[in-house]
């Protein structure tokens, strides 16, 4: 509670001495002296509940205090305050809340905290004139309060009254002196008014106080660039850099200038200078690098320049985990999973308690198909977060890929114990995962039982439907059921290459070659980098459709991706 709030509590209690025994409140309700006392007591009890962070009790007591005495304006204010902070409410609700807040404002417009809040609430509801009226009144009664004058200037700007905002800022300047922030606010208003002369004059006034100040010169450069005076902007940027050659922000400002003027070479040089600057903080350097990387990747840059910049940055700040993490993210985007894992490992050496970082390392290792490393990362992550469901959801498939089926099953079972009993979709995923494991173990009975159980829990689990259909086709069992499930997945996601491949394969097993060929071609068309399995399926379907040469061509492509695949070797040889 703010001090003004406590002052108003005392005001309420003091008022009890002066009020008449009987008054008329809202809805012509008679308010007795006893009602006044009860309302004030309940209001104080409400403050106790607030201090205990019991928000529901606080709200209920405020409401009761106001119901007893609708002339208790401080109770009305805080009841409205509570209502205004209820997210997701409709406009009539906020209007009722504002009406309660206004009751206190009307009675005590001089109260600093309450009137300021009333002004903010009016502004949020688009009642700009009411907001300004309240602030103007406060500023008249508190002419020396800088924060009130600044708030009034901001309110004028938000209402589009830029000249009045600048007049208020001039009042602040008169009493408290000029500053870069104040000048910037005035210049923004001049820009909104399209007043080039006013903006330049304002910046010149500040610059005259310190002609070699780098920030002031960069500010002037920004004004010049805003109005299309590029040559003048560069002049002031050069002055800033000459005045403070070690100031990394001058290089950053110049980089932005060259980016806007399209000088790529100069832009990169300034970015480099900013990153090697000793006095540019790490957070700013990371921001520079992120912006640069987005630009370069958007342009399809494949040079080593980004790696070189990371190396420069790491040579300066080798123990900054955030730099290693950003480097790891960049390498993931470049499909360099080995390098990404290495950088993420360095970040975790610096901050080994970062459970999210361990999870990320595990995911990188899975993407790189380095499953032993993924398991190792997961074990470390579990040390810091032993009941993390998502960790177990990654570990189980890793064991599965390593053909450690017993461990995969045990991990799935552990994960199931951690799932909320109402989360049927996740339970379905985990049980379906066990179905995958049992199939690879050769136990089709248990595999299909688990798939059925998974779909019982969540009938729209398309991933489970796809796997179930595919494994039914491999086992050549219940192909009609497999076709029905697979068709549902394709209908839901007609461009999903995996679902299209399964559907084509089921049709192939049923002997429907023309339809199978149609869907396998669609699968190929929707996959930017078809897998060995997909290409082999395509070849098999082509072969069964009498297109032998095209089939061999697809098998050869598949063999390049899986050179140890004996089945493919045999097919291409024959």
Helices and strands as residue ranges (DSSP letters): H 3-18, E 22-24, G 26-28, E 30-32, H 33-51, H 55-68, H 73-84, H 91-107, H 112-124, H 128-141, H 146-158, H 162-176, H 180-192, H 196-209, H 214-226, H 230-243, H 248-261, H 264-276, H 282-298, H 305-316, H 321-333, H 337-350, H 355-367, H 371-384, H 389-401, H 405-418, H 424-440, H 444-457, H 462-475, H 479-492, H 497-509, H 513-525, H 532-544, H 548-561, H 566-573
